[in-house]
């Protein structure tokens, strides 16, 4: 490490940890997948320290992870102990994921309860002219004609969001913006006339995010699971509505022929045909929104990701027209192959 970079890092750390060092505030307790260790030995957090500067969210990662202090350390990097993410399984187990259970009853397009879907994230773009580590979304939300035509690039994701137009309500406003470090689009993704195939992408966040009441993972199943008898929930932010509150709705899987008749490119092996049973039921699932199911019962109950909104949802206010969703079970091996600790 160069002397100039070292000086910068030490000054930055002093600014971040000043309040903790001066006021002796209560230190953080590490989560199950973290270990309290010297900052200098924690590669995931050391990698965030860079001369180009840090976002406020990145600074908060350090401030909220301090778990100890060794006054005998010869410099700040060796004095400060942090909750360091432990490398291991990159997918959470069923005792960790999908534990905030939504209300799986028959629902029209209605506002979701606060923190009902803590695995929801909002994709944030910027115009190039002016422990959650991964996010799944639709490939067409990451690359495609619309983004190119408007010179937009995916910049970051927002976790813990409920109301996108929130300004002052403290109970709903707190969220965390994290930059996207790497984007992996399925190698078979194709686009034709507003329809898509292999419409899935994996976003690796710049740094791992700790679980909170507002931020939690959803479960991924290891294999395909029949959906036809389930009440599936979809949620998202409907851009056609004046209110920007997260909404949710219930949909049912439909006969694949219903989608094939309307969308000749539909493929039942890798896509789910759902919704359209009533007017407006798929409006909660615009572009990249999750389709969720529930498994188990009692303490073993968890929510899993069944699909991702791909196309057809633009017709959501026309009763009888289904939407097409990327079938997550079909892509489980691709997802696991593209994850890294």
N, C-alpha and C positions, 0 to 999 in steps of 0.2 A: 504494500500500500504506500503510495507516495506521501511525502510529508504534507503537501498541500491538501490532499484529500483527507488525510488523517486529522488535520487541524479543523477542516470543515465539519467532519463528522462529530468531533468532540464538541464543537460550539453548538451544533445542531442538537446533540443529545442533552447538553446542559439546558438548552431552552425547553426541550420537551419534558425533561424530568425535574425541572427546577422546583415546581410546586411540591412534588412528592418528596424531594430531598429536604426542602426547607421546612415543610409543614408536617412531615411524618404522617401523611394520610394513610389510611388502611390499604395494605397491599392486596393485589388480586389473588384469588384462589384459582389454581390451574384446573382446567377441565380434564376429563378422562383421557383425551387424546393429546395432552400437552405435558411437558416436563419442565419444572423450574430449573433453569440453568443459566450460566453466565451469558450475557448478550453476545460476547465475542465468539461464543461457541455455537450460536444459533444461526445457521446458514439462511433459513427462510427470512428472518428479520434483517440480518446483515445485508442481504441482497437488495432490500428496499432502500438502504442508505446509499444515496448517489449524489454526486455534485450538482446535478441539474436541478436539484430541489425536490421537495416532497409536498404532496397534497396534504390538506388538513386531515383527510381520512387516514392517510398513511401515518401521520404524526400521532393520531388517536390510537392507532394500533399499538404503538410503543407505550403511550401513556397508560393505556388500559391493561397492559400485559405485565407490568412490573410486579414481580412476586417476592423480591428480596433485595437486600443491599449489603455489600461487604465493604465496610469502611477501610479495610486493609488493602484493597485493590490499588495497584499503582496508577491506574487511570480509569476514567469513567466506563470504558468498554468492559473492564474487568470487575468494576464495583457493582454494576447493575445486573440483577438477575431478572429474567423474563420468562413468561410461560411460552415455551417454544413448541410449535407443532411437531409431534413425533411422526416420522415417516413410517407408513404401514399401509393398511388397506385404504385404498383411495375412495371406496364406496362405503358409506355408513351402514352399520348393521341394522336389523329390523327393530332393535330395542332403542335405536337412536333416531332413525328417520321416520317421517310421517306420523309423529306422535301428537300433534295438535289436530284433533279430528274435526273436520268440518261437519256441518249438519247435512247428512246425506238423505235428504227428503226431497220430494218432488217440488221443484222451485222454478218459477219463471225468472226472467231476467230481473234480478233485484240486487240491491247493494249487499256486498259481503260484510260480515261482522268484522270488527277491528281485530287484526291478527288471526283471522280465520284461516288464511293461506300464507303462512310465514315463509314458504319456499318461493313465492312469487318475486320476480325481479322485473324492473323496468329497464329496457335498453335505451341508452342515451347516445345520441349522435351529435356530431359537430360538423359544421360546414367548413370545408378545407379552405375556402376563400376567406372567410372572416377569422369457520373453518370449512367454511364452504369455499372450495377452490374452483369448482366448475359449474357452468350454467349450460343447460340444454335449451336450444331454441330452433326455430326453422331456418334452414339455410338461406331462404329468400329474404330473411330479415338481416342478413349479413352481407350478401352479395346480390347483385341483380340490377336490372335496368333502371328501376326507380332511383336507387341510391346513386348510380352512375350519372343519370340525367340531372340530378339535383346536387351532384358533387358532395355527397354525404359519406361520412365514414363513421363506423361504430367506434365510439370513444370509451364508454364506460357502462357499467350497470348500476342500478340503484336497488338496494336491498332494504327491506323493512318499510316499503312504501304502501300507503293505503289510498291517499287522496292526492292526486298530482297537482291540484291547484291550491293545496294547503299553504297557508302563509303564517298564521299566528297560533293555531290550535296546538298546544304543546303535546296533547295526548295523541295526535295523529301525525304530527309533522316529522319527528325524528326519523332520519333514514341515513343510510350509509352509501356513498358513491365510491365505487372501486373501479379503477382503470382495467381494461381488458389487456392482458399480457400476450395472449396467443389465441388465434381463431383457427379451428379445424373444421372445414366443410367436407361433407361426405364426397368421396371421389366420384360417385355416380350421380351427383345432383345435376338435374337438367330442368330447363324451363321452356314452356311452349304455350303461347296463347293464354297466359294467366293460370296454367296448371303446372304442377311440379312432380318430380319423382325424386326419391331419396332426399326428401326435404328436411334435412337435419344438420345441425352444426353444434360444435362443442366449444365453449368459451372458457379459457383458463384465465382466472383472475390474477392480477398482478401480485396479490398476496392472499394467504388463507384468511378467511373471516370466521370469527368465533360465533358459536350459536348463542342466540338470545331469545327472548320471548317473541320478538318480531322477525327473527332470522333463523330459520331451521331448514334442514334438507327434507326432500321427499324421497320415498323409496323407489328403487328400480328393481324389477323382477329379473331373475336370471334367464327366464325363458318366456315364450308367449303364453298368455292366459286367456281363456274364453271370456268375452265381454258381453255376450248377447243377453245375459240375464241380470246384468248390473245396472243400477242407477249411476250413471257417470256424471260427474260435476265438471263444469268448465268455468274458468274465471279469467277476467282480463279487464282492460280499460277500453270501453267502447268509444271510438273517436267520433261517432255520430251523435253522441250525447253531450249536452252542455255541461252536465256534471262530470267531473273527472274522478269519481269515487270508484274503486274496484267493484265490479259487479260479478255475479255468479248465476249459474243456471243449471238445470238438470237436462241431460240428453240421454237418449237410448241409441245403442248400436242398431243399424238398419241392415236389411238385406243388401249385400254388395251390388246386386243387380240394380238397385235404386240409384247408386252412384254411377255405375257403368253406363246406364241408359242416358244419363245427363253429361257425364264426363268420360268420353271414350278412352282416355289415357289412364283411368283409374285401375289400380292393381290391388286386389284384395290381399295378396301375400304380404305387402309392405304398407298398406294403408287401411284406415278404418273409415267406414261410412257411418255417419251418425247425425242426429239432429233433424230439424225440419218437421218434427211431429206437431209443432205448434208455432205460430208466428213469433219470431223474436228469440227463440230458444238458443240459437247459436251466436247471438250478437255478443255474448260475453267472451267469445273465443276468437278474437281477431288476431291473425298472423302471429304465430309463435306461442299462443296461449296454451296452457296445459289442459289435458283431459285426464281426470283423476278417478280412480276406483278405490274401493276399500276392501281389505281382506282381514280375516281373523275375527276374534271377538274378545271382549273383556280386555284384560291386560295385554293380550297378544294382538290386538287390533292395530292396524297401521294403514296409512294412505299410500298408494303407489301411483306412479306416472304411467298412464296407459297410452297417451298420444299427445301430439303437438299439432295445433291448428295449422293447416297448410293452405287450403284454398276452398272457395265456395261460400265462405262465411259472409262475403259481401252481399249475398242474397238473403241475409238472415231475417229480414222483415217480410219475406214472401213465404207464407206457410207452405209446407210440403217439399221445400228444396233442402236437401241434406248438405252437410259440409264434409270435407275430406280432411283426415287427420293422419299424420305420420304415425305408424304403428311402432311404438317403442320396443315391444318385445322382439320384433324382427331385427332390430338394430342393436340388441344388447351386447353381442360380441364385438361389434364395431366400437361401441362406446367404451367397453373395458379395454380394448386394444389401444385406444387413444388417450387413456388416462395415465398420469404419472404422479408420484407422490409429491 
